[in-house]
């Protein structure tokens, strides 16, 4: 899964985690082929989500507490957020 600035459809700097061919992307931790099981669902863990939004982890959790972002509980210790929700939030904030 390669998430680029262009994919998010906004002018927002991403903090480089890894680079490949000049592109900045968030390096997935899932094993290759795992995403093929659920092609419509793209989930991001809280820390990379905060980095995509350009905010701290504390601010990320504040947004979750306010209901601005919705998390998905995958297990008692594993939380994620949908990439589509992150894109929507970025688009909302860029219009305001």
N, C-alpha and C positions, 0 to 999 in steps of 0.2 A: 504494500500500500504506500503510495507516494503522495504526500499532501504538499502541494506547492502553494505559493502566494496566489498564483493565477486560479487555482482550484477554489480558493475561498472567495474569489470575485471582489476583493476589496484591496485598497492600498494599505496594507498593514505589515509592518516589519515582523518577520519571524526570527526568533533567536535560533541560529543554526545548531542543530544537534548532530547532523551528519550531512555531508555534501556528496553529490554524485553528478558529474557532468555539469557542474556549475549551478545545480538546483539545490535549494534548501528544502529539507523535508524532515518530518518526524519519523524516526526509525521505529518500526513496529517490533514488539517483543514476541508476537505470536509466531508459531511455527509456520513455514511456508505451506500453503494449501488450506490453512484453517479458515481464512476469509472466504474461500470458495464455498464453504458449507452454508454461509449466511451472506450472500452478496449484497443484499439490500440494507444490511445493518452494519454501520461503521461506528465503532465505539472507541472512545479515547479515555484514558485514565485521567484523573484529576490534574496531576502535575503537567503532562503535555498539553492538556486543555487550557490550563492557566497560561502556559507559554504561548499557545496559539492566540490567546486573547490579549497577551501583553500585560497580564496582571499577576499579582502575587497569588500564592496558594491560599493565603488567608482571605483575600478578596474574592477568589473563586468560591470558597465555602460561604462567604457572606451572600453572594449572588444566589447560591443554592438555598440558603436559609430564607431569603426574601421571596423565593419562588421564581426568580428570573431565569434560572437554569434548573432543569430537571435531571436528576441522576437516575441511573439504572443500577439496582443492587443485584449483582451477579452471584454473590455469596455473602456470608456474614462479614467477611473482611475484604471483599472486592467490589469496588464502586467504579462506575464509568459514566460518561455522558455521550449522547449521540452527537456525531459530527454535524449532522443536519441542524441540531439545536445551536451549536457553536456558530455555524454559518449564519443562521437566522439572527442571532444576537449581534454579530458583527455587522450585518446588513442594517439592522434596526439602529444601532449606534452610529453608523456612518451617515444615515439619513437625518439624524437629529441635529 
